[in-house]
């Protein structure tokens, strides 16, 4: 079974703090993704990476950055957390570059910024 | 450009009755289409996907979906709802953008199953 793990299930931070969300996959997948999920908006893509040290902006990258130093690990960074970044964050990975590739999701991190 | 519309934000059915979750898509070319399910406090899990091999796609837990190009629809159905089907369901359209896989999620349909 593909396993995607995220470092925390719940996280509470204060406005202005730097926040790191970590994601690890164990299936040697090329692609990794970060989404945020908000009620009524579905999932929105923040950033994705198709190779080590490579990254591409998704639909809502503002206020976020990412790092992929190793193939299995993809980190999402909030440089200065704000209350409008309170959300559920989901990490996913997929095998290659086919448009039919299944994305495998982690359990999510619910981040609250006070 | 691609987009997906889930026509109902909430659907409520009685246990043992059929389930219909509606999804319409828009895509510049022949799309790949997915349905994912998210149970409370869990990550998303693939239910089924359409990859142009067959228009009727069978998935896990008795769900199936039919790709109808003329109607640009990919509705999810199940003949008989079970309590364990209560969850949020996402319709997803996949394609390529800039040489990379790009998927677009619908806003989700919450399925309530009444005993």
Interface residues (C-beta under 8 A of the other chain):
Chain A: X4 X31 X35 X40 X41 X42 X43 X44 X45 X48 X50 X56 X90 X92 X94 X97 X98 X99 X100 X101 X102 X103 X104 X105 X106 X107 X108
Chain B: X9 X31 X32 X34 X36 X41 X42 X43 X44 X45 X46 X49 X51 X90 X94 X95 X96 X98 X99 X100 X101 X102 X103 X105 X106 X107 X108
